[in-house]
């Protein structure tokens, strides 16, 4: 554990059904000094009415004043449906930039993700990354254009969460000087592509390049298809502290999977409950 840590999440009202339960799980299973959720300005009151007082609810405008309009201008009528996806990447970096002077350890945690057991994101001061096998070549083409190197690991940093130390961030953001980080990204990222930038792959590979050995990887179990198990409220009650999975995601695109998929998922979790009970 580091001194002075913050958890930052990002949400919109469309995901409020998950947030009402996922943020309670964050409070229960992730111990930090400060909890923040960033939401659209017009939804601040709604979120404050549905969020535990231990979470600060902050408007997006605090973090996007400089780059919102230039980013919007990068999208045509044909590509504007991807603006929100790219905006989320920029928002996460902007929040890390904003809070890095105040906090030593920072954790980005997706709002549609529910912890199911205690989670430690720093061990002896080193961030712990949940890794996967995803590989999207365009992310690394963009890395090459910005930093002069591409993919440096045989695993992916893409997960539902990302911890980082403030001194890693200081080094990362200093790289862009004398320009603003967002100005460089606006110039280098191909916004005509549906997905040509990943904040997690960018930060993860940068840290691997300049702070090799200063992080830890984890193969701990997590599950993407939370809706296969039922509503978030049910999953929180049923599976908290009872399974071998660290967290489960409730992604809207995976909400209506087939009956066969749902049966398979429930079998996996039934066996996980049994395994944890036996241990």
N, C-alpha and C positions, 0 to 999 in steps of 0.2 A: 504493500500500500504506500502511496505517496502522501505527502502533506498537501492539504488544500486541494481537493479534487472536485470536479463539477461534472454532472451528467447533463447533456443537452439533447433534446429531442425536437422533432419538427412534425407538425400535424395540421390537418385541415378538417373541417366539420364533417366531411364525407366519411372520415375514419373515426368519428367520435364514439361509435358503438364499440370499437376495439379499445380506444384510448381510455374510456371510463374504467376498464379493468386492467389494461396493460400497465398504466402508470401506477396503479396500486401494487402490482407485482414488482415493478422497478423499486418502489419504496421499500418493499419487504425484502427483496433479495439482493439489491445493489446498494452498498453503503458508501455514500459520498457526502461532502460538506454542503453541496448546493445542487438543487434540481431545477432545471429550466426547460420549458417547452416554448417553442417559437411558432406562432400561428399568424395567419393573415390579419391585418389590422382590424378589419370589420368583424372578425370572429373572436376578438379578445374577450369580450364580456361573456359570450357563450361558453368559452373554455374555462374562464374563471368560475363560472357557475357549476361546472362539471368536473373540476379538478381539485384534488386535495391541496390544502393551503400550504403544504410544504413545497409544492412546485411553484416557481415564479412563472407566470404567463406573460410572455413578451411579444410585442408586435414585430412582424417581419421588417417593417420600415427602418428599424434601428440598424439593420444589417445590409440593406440593399439600396440605400439612397444613391450611391455613386454609380452602380453598374446596372440597375434595373432597365433604364431606357436604352442604353447601348446594347444590352443583351436582347431586348425585345426587337430592336432594329435588325438583328441578324436573321430573323425568321420571316419567310414569305407566307403567303396564303396557304401554300401547299405544305409547309413545314411547321406552321404555328402550333399545331397540336402537340409538338414536342417541347415547346417553350417551358412548360411547367416542370418537365423532367429535368431539363438542364438547369432551371432556376434552383431546384433542390440541391444540385451539386454545388452551385455557387453559394447558396445560403449556408451550407455546412462549412465551407471554407471561410466564409465571412465571419461566422460565429466563432470559429476557432481563432481567427485572427483577432477578434474583439476581446475574447476572454483569456488569451494566452499570457497577458501581462499580470493577470490577477490570480490565475490558478496554475499549480504545478502539474497536475494531472487532469486531462480532459477526456471525456468519453462521449462519442456520438452514439446514440442508441435509437434505432428506428421505432417510431411510435406504434407501428402495427405489429410489434414483436413483444412477446410476453415471457419474462423469465419464469422458470419453473423450479429453480433451486438457487442456492447462494452462488453468486458470481463474483470472482476476483479478477480485476482487469490489470492489476499491477502486482508483480512479484519481485521483491527486493528492488523496487523502483523501475523495473522493466515492464513495458506494456505487453500484454498477452493478446495475441491475435488468433481468432478462430479462422482457420484457413480452409480453402476448398480447391476444387480442380477446375473451376471455370477458366475459360480462356477466350477472350474477345480481342482479336488482333488489332482492331482499330484503336482500342485504348492505348496500346503500346506504340502504335504509329504516332499518336499525339504526344506520348511521353518522349519519343525520339525527337520530335520537332521542338519541344520545349527545352529539354534538358540534355539532349545528345546521347541518351541511352534509352533502351526499350525495356522489355521484360527481363528481370534479373533473377527470378526465382522459378522453381518448378511447381509452385503452388500459386493460388490466387488469394489476395487479401480481401476479396469481396465477401461480406458477411452481412449480418443485420446490425453490426456494431463495430466501433473503431476507437480504441484508446490511443492516446498519444501524450508524450511529455512536452512541456512547454518549450524546453530547449531544442527539441526536434523541430517544433514549429518555428521558433526564432530563425533557425538555420534555413528552413524551407522558404519562409516569406522573404528573408534577406536575399535569397537567390534572385528575386525579381527586380530588386532595386537597381537603378533609381526609378524604374517604372512601378506601377501598381500591379499586384498579382493578377487582378481581374482583367486589366488591359492586355497583358500578355496572353491570357487564355482566350480573350475575345479575338485576338489576332491568329492564334495557332489552332484552335479547335475547329473542326469541320462541322458546322451547325446544320449543314444540309444532310448530314448523316443522322439516322435515328439515334445512334448511340456511339459517340466517338470520344467520350471522356468519362472517366470514373475517378471520383475524388479518393476512394479507398485504394485503388490500384496506384494512383499517382503518389499519394502520401506513403503508402507501404513500400513501393519500390524506391522512392527517394530515401526513406529511412534505411532500407537495406543497403543502398549505395553508400551512404555517408555515416551510418551508425551500425554497421554490421556487428552482430553479437550483442547489441543493446536492445534486443526484444526477444520475446519467447513466442513460439507457435503452439497452438493447442488443437488437438484432434477430438476435443470433447464433442459429444453428440448434440445436434440441434435439428429441428424439423421445420420444413418450409410450409407444410400444408395443414395449418391449424384448423381451418374450416372443415376438414374431413372429420374432425373429432366432435364438432358441434359449435355452439355459440361461444364467444370469448368468456362470458360469465360462467358457463358450465365448465369450460376447460380450466379456468382459474380455480374453481372449487374442487374439481375432480382430480386434477393432476399435480397441483402444487406440492412439492416435496415428496412426490410419490413415484417419480419416474427417473430414468437415467439420462434424460435429455435436459440440457441446460436451459434451453428456451425454444419457443415455437413461434412461427410467424403466421400472421393472418393477412395474406396478400389478396387484394380484391380479385385479381385476375385468376386466382386459383380457388375461387369461392364455390363454384358449381361443378366440381369434378364428378366423375361417374360413380355409381354405386360400388363398383368393383374397387375403385381407388379408395373410397371411404372405408370399405370393409377391411382392406389391406392395412390402412393406417391404424384403424382401431385395434387390429390384431397386434401390430407392432407395439402399440402403447400398452395393451394388455400384458404382453410378454415383458415389457420394460418394467411395469409395476411389479410383476412377479419376481423379476430379477433383482430389483432393488430391495424387495421385501426379504428375499433369501440372503442378500448380502448384509 
